[in-house]
Amino acid sequence: MNGEWLVALLLVIGVLFTLLGSLAQILLPDFNSRLNGPSKASTLGLLALLLASALHFGANGQGSWHELLIVLMLFIAAPIGSAVLAQAALRRNVPSVADVRHIAKDAGEPGNSD
């Protein structure tokens, strides 16, 4: 009975973290902030969901290594993917919100004839 509650709790935590990451992906203002926070929240959400799956099927005698391999690949691939995207954004000079606000402030000042 306690195992079922733990699985249910992990499922709820996983869904909430994944939902939080998805909402952050939509609501955050620029590429740089969308890259960091949501990827961490979604990774933690998927980790909780996979842990719930492993506990549920392991308790029923149907355990496998699939969940652990997925977690391993996720924790290897997610940081590498984020680093590659950040490097591409730097090379393409993708502006952040702070850069855009600074440009808008400078353009609004009198006597600035850029």
MDTraj code that builds the backbone (N, CA, C; nanometers):
import mdtraj as md
import numpy as np

residues = "MET ASN GLY GLU TRP LEU VAL ALA LEU LEU LEU VAL ILE GLY VAL LEU PHE THR LEU LEU GLY SER LEU ALA GLN ILE LEU LEU PRO ASP PHE ASN SER ARG LEU ASN GLY PRO SER LYS ALA SER THR LEU GLY LEU LEU ALA LEU LEU LEU ALA SER ALA LEU HIS PHE GLY ALA ASN GLY GLN GLY SER TRP HIS GLU LEU LEU ILE VAL LEU MET LEU PHE ILE ALA ALA PRO ILE GLY SER ALA VAL LEU ALA GLN ALA ALA LEU ARG ARG ASN VAL PRO SER VAL ALA ASP VAL ARG HIS ILE ALA LYS ASP ALA GLY GLU PRO GLY ASN SER ASP".split()
xyz = np.array([
    [0.0821, -0.1197, 0.0000],
    [0.0000, 0.0000, 0.0000],
    [0.0864, 0.1259, 0.0000],
    [0.1935, 0.1263, 0.0797],
    [0.2818, 0.2436, 0.0841],
    [0.3527, 0.2645, -0.0484],
    [0.3841, 0.1540, -0.1179],
    [0.4496, 0.1644, -0.2474],
    [0.3614, 0.2325, -0.3505],
    [0.2309, 0.2064, -0.3430],
    [0.1383, 0.2706, -0.4353],
    [0.1311, 0.4211, -0.4113],
    [0.1344, 0.4600, -0.2830],
    [0.1333, 0.6027, -0.2516],
    [0.2604, 0.6709, -0.3003],
    [0.3727, 0.6037, -0.2870],
    [0.4992, 0.6601, -0.3334],
    [0.4993, 0.6754, -0.4856],
    [0.4484, 0.5744, -0.5555],
    [0.4385, 0.5824, -0.7015],
    [0.3457, 0.6969, -0.7418],
    [0.2316, 0.7092, -0.6741],
    [0.1378, 0.8175, -0.7046],
    [0.1996, 0.9539, -0.6775],
    [0.2729, 0.9662, -0.5677],
    [0.3390, 1.0921, -0.5349],
    [0.4439, 1.1274, -0.6402],
    [0.5227, 1.0291, -0.6807],
    [0.6236, 1.0543, -0.7843],
    [0.5589, 1.0924, -0.9171],
    [0.4459, 1.0312, -0.9498],
    [0.3752, 1.0679, -1.0725],
    [0.3262, 1.2121, -1.0672],
    [0.2696, 1.2516, -0.9545],
    [0.2211, 1.3892, -0.9407],
    [0.3376, 1.4881, -0.9480],
    [0.4472, 1.4576, -0.8798],
    [0.5651, 1.5447, -0.8840],
    [0.6195, 1.5537, -1.0261],
    [0.6268, 1.4408, -1.0942],
    [0.6772, 1.4402, -1.2309],
    [0.5909, 1.5217, -1.3251],
    [0.4608, 1.5064, -1.3122],
    [0.3698, 1.5830, -1.3984],
    [0.3799, 1.7324, -1.3677],
    [0.3884, 1.7694, -1.2402],
    [0.3975, 1.9112, -1.2046],
    [0.5276, 1.9738, -1.2555],
    [0.6394, 1.9038, -1.2403],
    [0.7661, 1.9570, -1.2904],
    [0.7650, 1.9687, -1.4424],
    [0.7094, 1.8698, -1.5098],
    [0.7037, 1.8748, -1.6557],
    [0.6119, 1.9875, -1.7015],
    [0.4993, 2.0052, -1.6338],
    [0.4084, 2.1151, -1.6656],
    [0.4750, 2.2498, -1.6405],
    [0.5463, 2.2625, -1.5308],
    [0.6182, 2.3855, -1.4998],
    [0.7221, 2.4166, -1.6076],
    [0.7952, 2.3159, -1.6507],
    [0.8931, 2.3365, -1.7569],
    [0.8286, 2.3779, -1.8873],
    [0.7142, 2.3196, -1.9189],
    [0.6437, 2.3557, -2.0428],
    [0.5903, 2.4985, -2.0357],
    [0.5340, 2.5367, -1.9224],
    [0.4846, 2.6738, -1.9074],
    [0.5992, 2.7748, -1.9126],
    [0.7090, 2.7415, -1.8523],
    [0.8249, 2.8308, -1.8567],
    [0.8755, 2.8461, -1.9995],
    [0.8706, 2.7395, -2.0762],
    [0.9124, 2.7451, -2.2161],
    [0.8269, 2.8447, -2.2941],
    [0.7005, 2.8516, -2.2609],
    [0.6094, 2.9428, -2.3309],
    [0.6222, 3.0853, -2.2780],
    [0.6353, 3.1016, -2.1456],
    [0.6229, 3.2332, -2.0847],
    [0.7533, 3.3116, -2.0714],
    [0.8663, 3.2461, -2.0711],
    [0.9912, 3.3202, -2.0544],
    [1.0208, 3.4026, -2.1798],
    [1.0842, 3.5192, -2.1615],
    [1.0880, 3.6167, -2.2705],
    [1.1901, 3.5924, -2.3823],
    [1.3020, 3.5303, -2.3541],
    [1.4031, 3.5198, -2.4595],
    [1.4652, 3.3803, -2.4630],
    [1.5465, 3.3592, -2.5639],
    [1.6045, 3.2277, -2.5875],
    [1.6910, 3.1811, -2.4707],
    [1.7719, 3.2703, -2.4176],
    [1.8647, 3.2309, -2.3118],
    [1.7924, 3.1849, -2.1859],
    [1.6862, 3.2531, -2.1477],
    [1.6124, 3.2100, -2.0285],
    [1.5272, 3.0867, -2.0579],
    [1.4825, 3.0714, -2.1819],
    [1.4070, 2.9511, -2.2187],
    [1.4948, 2.8276, -2.2235],
    [1.6226, 2.8460, -2.2403],
    [1.7132, 2.7327, -2.2533],
    [1.7434, 2.6676, -2.1190],
    [1.7605, 2.7463, -2.0156],
    [1.8130, 2.6953, -1.8896],
    [1.7067, 2.6361, -1.7977],
    [1.6145, 2.7171, -1.7523],
    [1.5178, 2.6743, -1.6514],
    [1.4263, 2.5609, -1.6931],
    [1.3593, 2.5736, -1.8059],
    [1.2665, 2.4666, -1.8445],
    [1.3341, 2.3326, -1.8686],
    [1.4572, 2.3351, -1.9170],
    [1.5231, 2.2062, -1.9408],
    [1.5507, 2.1343, -1.8094],
    [1.5835, 2.2081, -1.7069],
    [1.6061, 2.1461, -1.5759],
    [1.4756, 2.0945, -1.5166],
    [1.3692, 2.1732, -1.5256],
    [1.2409, 2.1306, -1.4701],
    [1.1875, 2.0085, -1.5440],
    [1.1979, 2.0092, -1.6756],
    [1.1494, 1.8946, -1.7533],
    [1.2329, 1.7701, -1.7257],
    [1.3622, 1.7871, -1.7064],
    [1.4485, 1.6731, -1.6746],
    [1.4110, 1.6128, -1.5398],
    [1.3884, 1.6976, -1.4400],
    [1.3470, 1.6471, -1.3081],
    [1.2099, 1.5809, -1.3150],
    [1.1203, 1.6377, -1.3944],
    [0.9882, 1.5778, -1.4105],
    [0.9961, 1.4399, -1.4739],
    [1.0754, 1.4272, -1.5786],
    [1.0909, 1.2976, -1.6428],
    [1.1598, 1.1981, -1.5504],
    [1.2550, 1.2444, -1.4706],
    [1.3210, 1.1573, -1.3744],
    [1.2200, 1.1014, -1.2738],
    [1.1308, 1.1861, -1.2227],
    [1.0300, 1.1404, -1.1266],
    [0.9333, 1.0415, -1.1919],
    [0.8936, 1.0683, -1.3170],
    [0.8029, 0.9769, -1.3873],
    [0.8687, 0.8413, -1.4124],
    [0.9943, 0.8425, -1.4526],
    [1.0641, 0.7161, -1.4770],
    [1.0900, 0.6396, -1.3477],
    [1.1177, 0.7113, -1.2401],
    [1.1365, 0.6459, -1.1116],
    [1.0057, 0.5810, -1.0642],
    [0.8934, 0.6499, -1.0862],
    [0.7635, 0.5921, -1.0522],
    [0.7377, 0.4662, -1.1349],
    [0.7718, 0.4701, -1.2617],
    [0.7543, 0.3533, -1.3479],
    [0.8412, 0.2373, -1.3012],
    [0.9656, 0.2668, -1.2677],
    [1.0562, 0.1605, -1.2217],
    [1.0081, 0.0996, -1.0908],
    [0.9592, 0.1831, -0.9981],
    [0.9091, 0.1310, -0.8711],
    [0.7826, 0.0475, -0.8908],
    [0.6935, 0.0934, -0.9754],
    [0.5681, 0.0216, -0.9979],
    [0.5937, -0.1150, -1.0612],
    [0.6689, -0.1175, -1.1692],
    [0.6912, -0.2441, -1.2374],
    [0.7897, -0.3335, -1.1624],
    [0.8829, -0.2730, -1.0879],
    [0.9747, -0.3521, -1.0071],
    [0.9042, -0.4213, -0.8923],
    [0.8049, -0.3545, -0.8331],
    [0.7295, -0.4149, -0.7229],
    [0.6404, -0.5282, -0.7710],
    [0.6015, -0.5235, -0.8978],
    [0.5161, -0.6273, -0.9539],
    [0.5960, -0.7408, -1.0167],
    [0.7275, -0.7370, -1.0028],
    [0.8107, -0.8434, -1.0573],
    [0.8354, -0.8321, -1.2062],
    [0.8052, -0.7177, -1.2658],
    [0.8257, -0.6969, -1.4081],
    [0.9324, -0.5917, -1.4338],
    [1.0249, -0.5767, -1.3433],
    [1.1263, -0.4728, -1.3549],
    [1.2182, -0.4934, -1.4738],
    [1.2701, -0.3835, -1.5237],
    [1.3654, -0.3899, -1.6337],
    [1.4661, -0.2765, -1.6188],
    [1.5638, -0.2787, -1.7025],
    [1.6687, -0.1766, -1.7005],
    [1.6344, -0.0589, -1.7910],
    [1.5214, -0.0632, -1.8585],
    [1.4874, 0.0404, -1.9548],
    [1.4806, 0.1787, -1.8911],
    [1.4153, 0.1895, -1.7773],
    [1.4018, 0.3196, -1.7121],
    [1.5377, 0.3762, -1.6718],
    [1.6229, 0.2897, -1.6188],
    [1.7559, 0.3368, -1.5787],
    [1.8395, 0.3794, -1.6984],
    [1.8281, 0.3092, -1.8089],
    [1.9015, 0.3485, -1.9293],
    [1.8495, 0.4807, -1.9847],
    [1.7180, 0.5009, -1.9785],
    [1.6617, 0.6279, -2.0247],
    [1.7122, 0.7423, -1.9377],
    [1.7132, 0.7234, -1.8058],
    [1.7633, 0.8270, -1.7152],
    [1.9099, 0.8566, -1.7438],
    [1.9893, 0.7529, -1.7635],
    [2.1316, 0.7720, -1.7936],
    [2.1500, 0.8516, -1.9224],
    [2.0793, 0.8132, -2.0268],
    [2.0915, 0.8852, -2.1546],
    [2.0410, 1.0286, -2.1428],
    [1.9351, 1.0485, -2.0655],
    [1.8810, 1.1829, -2.0468],
    [1.9820, 1.2736, -1.9776],
    [2.0459, 1.2233, -1.8727],
    [2.1419, 1.3057, -1.8003],
    [2.2723, 1.3240, -1.8758],
    [2.2958, 1.2446, -1.9768],
    [2.4117, 1.2675, -2.0638],
    [2.3745, 1.3635, -2.1757],
    [2.2579, 1.3429, -2.2374],
    [2.2205, 1.4187, -2.3568],
    [2.1699, 1.5595, -2.3262],
    [2.0996, 1.5793, -2.2176],
    [2.0399, 1.7101, -2.1890],
    [2.1449, 1.8208, -2.1726],
    [2.2501, 1.8024, -2.0942],
    [2.3499, 1.9097, -2.0832],
    [2.4253, 1.9340, -2.2140],
    [2.4517, 1.8280, -2.2884],
    [2.5227, 1.8446, -2.4151],
    [2.4348, 1.9218, -2.5131],
    [2.3074, 1.8862, -2.5200],
    [2.2156, 1.9575, -2.6084],
    [2.2012, 2.1040, -2.5712],
    [2.1913, 2.1332, -2.4425],
    [2.1809, 2.2722, -2.3975],
    [2.3072, 2.3505, -2.4299],
    [2.4217, 2.2891, -2.4117],
    [2.5483, 2.3568, -2.4421],
    [2.5606, 2.3863, -2.5914],
    [2.5201, 2.2931, -2.6750],
    [2.5269, 2.3143, -2.8201],
    [2.4314, 2.4256, -2.8622],
    [2.3098, 2.4277, -2.8066],
    [2.2149, 2.5343, -2.8393],
    [2.2644, 2.6712, -2.7922],
    [2.3230, 2.6765, -2.6731],
    [2.3765, 2.8028, -2.6228],
    [2.4922, 2.8522, -2.7092],
    [2.5781, 2.7607, -2.7511],
    [2.6899, 2.7989, -2.8371],
    [2.6400, 2.8491, -2.9728],
    [2.5386, 2.7856, -3.0270],
    [2.4814, 2.8308, -3.1539],
    [2.4188, 2.9694, -3.1384],
    [2.3518, 2.9938, -3.0259],
    [2.2915, 3.1250, -3.0018],
    [2.3984, 3.2328, -2.9895],
    [2.5093, 3.2000, -2.9249],
    [2.6187, 3.2972, -2.9145],
    [2.6792, 3.3277, -3.0506],
    [2.6968, 3.2270, -3.1323],
    [2.7557, 3.2487, -3.2651],
    [2.6635, 3.3270, -3.3566],
    [2.5325, 3.3096, -3.3397],
    [2.4359, 3.3816, -3.4240],
    [2.3974, 3.5158, -3.3643],
    [2.4546, 3.5508, -3.2480],
    [2.4262, 3.6772, -3.1785],
    [2.2768, 3.6948, -3.1510],
    [2.2154, 3.5918, -3.0953],
    [2.0744, 3.5997, -3.0574],
    [2.0639, 3.6944, -2.9379],
    [1.9839, 3.8012, -2.9506],
    [1.9781, 3.8993, -2.8416],
    [1.8971, 3.8476, -2.7230],
    [1.9346, 3.8935, -2.6055],
    [1.8571, 3.8630, -2.4855],
    [1.7652, 3.9810, -2.4567],
    [1.6777, 3.9662, -2.3594],
    [1.5857, 4.0740, -2.3243],
    [1.6635, 4.1954, -2.2750],
    [1.7701, 4.1740, -2.1991],
    [1.8506, 4.2849, -2.1491],
    [1.9138, 4.3621, -2.2649],
    [1.9590, 4.2923, -2.3685],
    [2.0172, 4.3599, -2.4844],
    [1.9132, 4.4441, -2.5570],
    [1.7942, 4.3886, -2.5740],
    [1.6877, 4.4600, -2.6450],
    [1.6449, 4.5826, -2.5662],
    [1.6328, 4.5698, -2.4352],
    [1.5943, 4.6858, -2.3517],
    [1.7012, 4.7939, -2.3576],
    [1.8290, 4.7537, -2.3583],
    [1.9387, 4.8499, -2.3642],
    [1.9366, 4.9227, -2.4984],
    [1.9122, 4.8519, -2.6061],
    [1.9061, 4.9137, -2.7389],
    [1.7878, 5.0095, -2.7468],
    [1.6737, 4.9687, -2.6942],
    [1.5550, 5.0542, -2.6967],
    [1.5759, 5.1796, -2.6126],
    [1.6426, 5.1665, -2.5013],
    [1.6709, 5.2824, -2.4152],
    [1.7633, 5.3804, -2.4852],
    [1.8674, 5.3272, -2.5498],
    [1.9616, 5.4140, -2.6215],
    [1.8955, 5.4818, -2.7405],
    [1.8043, 5.4136, -2.8085],
    [1.7382, 5.4713, -2.9256],
    [1.6423, 5.5819, -2.8849],
    [1.5899, 5.5766, -2.7635],
    [1.4944, 5.6773, -2.7188],
    [1.5574, 5.8026, -2.6624],
    [1.6883, 5.8062, -2.6414],
    [1.7540, 5.9216, -2.5834],
    [1.7709, 6.0316, -2.6894],
    [1.7422, 6.1567, -2.6510],
    [1.7628, 6.2660, -2.7486],
    [1.9115, 6.2874, -2.7742],
    [1.9427, 6.3238, -2.8961],
    [2.0810, 6.3483, -2.9329],
    [2.1547, 6.2244, -2.9768],
    [2.0880, 6.1107, -2.9773],
    [2.1507, 5.9864, -3.0213],
    [2.1166, 5.9671, -3.1683],
    [2.2151, 5.9769, -3.2542],
    [2.1890, 5.9716, -3.3979],
    [2.2571, 5.8500, -3.4607],
    [2.2338, 5.7334, -3.4041],
    [2.2946, 5.6122, -3.4604],
    [2.2299, 5.5705, -3.5860],
])
top = md.Topology()
chain = top.add_chain()
for i, resn in enumerate(residues, 1):
    res = top.add_residue(resn, chain, resSeq=i)
    for name in ("N", "CA", "C"):
        top.add_atom(name, md.element.get_by_symbol(name[0]), res)
traj = md.Trajectory(xyz[None], top)
